[in-house]
Amino acid sequence: MAKKSSKDAPRAPLALEADLRIGAAPALRDTLLGALTAGRPVELDGAAVAQVDTAALQVLAAFSRDARAAGLPVAWTGVSDPLRRGVSVLGLEALIELPAQAGVN
């Protein structure tokens, strides 16, 4: 049987921090750039996000745009209400494609 490479191994979702305000934006950017550089589909888990501001949402929007341009799928395994509200308030739904809320058509 052929040995699977580490590229074939399933990766755990990238869990976003609870506090995604301006102080967290540089680390978030570095983490997401690393995910882009890996050249593999990315799963993000935003379930723990309790606070988010424009700086972090700009980083997420740029990441989503760049992933799309590179042909890398981005999936969300969890989205908190604060994250969903922030994306909506800034009108970033087209860039940051969050999954539909359960029970909402």
N, C-alpha and C positions, 0 to 999 in steps of 0.2 A: 504494500500500500504506500502511496506517495505521502511524504511528510508535508504537512501544511506549513506554509510560511507564516510569520507573524502578521503579514498583511492580510492573510485569510482569516485570522482569528477574530471572532466577534469582539467589538469594543463596547465598553460600558458607556452609557450616555454621559455627556459632559454636563455635570451638575453646576448650574449657575449659583452664585453666592446669594445669600438673603439680602444683603445690602449692595445694590447696584447703583450707587450714586457716583458722583464725579471722582471721588477718591479711588474707586474700584475700577474706573474705566481703563487705565493703562494696563493693569494686570489682565483684565478681560480681553483687551485688544491682543496682548501677547499670547494668551491662551487660544484665542480664535485664529490668530495667524498661524500658530502651530498646527491647528487642525486643518487649515487650508493647505499648508505645506505638505502635510501627510498625503494629500491627494485622495482621500477616502471619503465616503459618505459620512456625514456628521449627524449625530443625535444629540439634541440639547434637552436638558431637563430644567425647566424654569419654575418648577412647583414650589421651590423654597423662597423665591424672590418676594421679599416683603416691602422693599423700598427700591424704587427705580427713578432715575431722572433722565433728562434729555441727553446728557453726555453718554451714558451707557446705552441708551436707545440708538444714538447715532452710531456707536460702535457695532451694535447688533445689525443695524440697517446696512452699514458698509460691508460687514461680513456676509450677510445674506446676498447682497448684490455681487460681491466677489465670488462667492461659492457658485452662484447661478452662472456667472460668466465662465467659470472654470468647469462647468458641467457636473458639479458635485451636489448631490441631493442633501438637503437639510431637513431633518425630521424633528418634531418636538414630542417628547414623551410626557411632559407635564408643563402646565402654564398656570401661574398663580393669577388671581384676580388683579393685584396691583400691576403686574406685567401686562396683562391684557388691556387694562385701562390706559396705561401709559402709551402703548402702541396705538390705541384708538384715539386718544386725545391729540397725539401728534400726527395722526393721519398716515401712519406707517404700515398699514395693513398690506399694501401692495408689495412693500419691500420685505417686511418681516412677516412671512406667511405662517401665522399661528393656526393650529387646527381649530375647527369649529368647536364651540362649547357644547358639551353633552346636553342633549335635550333642547337645543336651539336649532331651528331650521333656517 
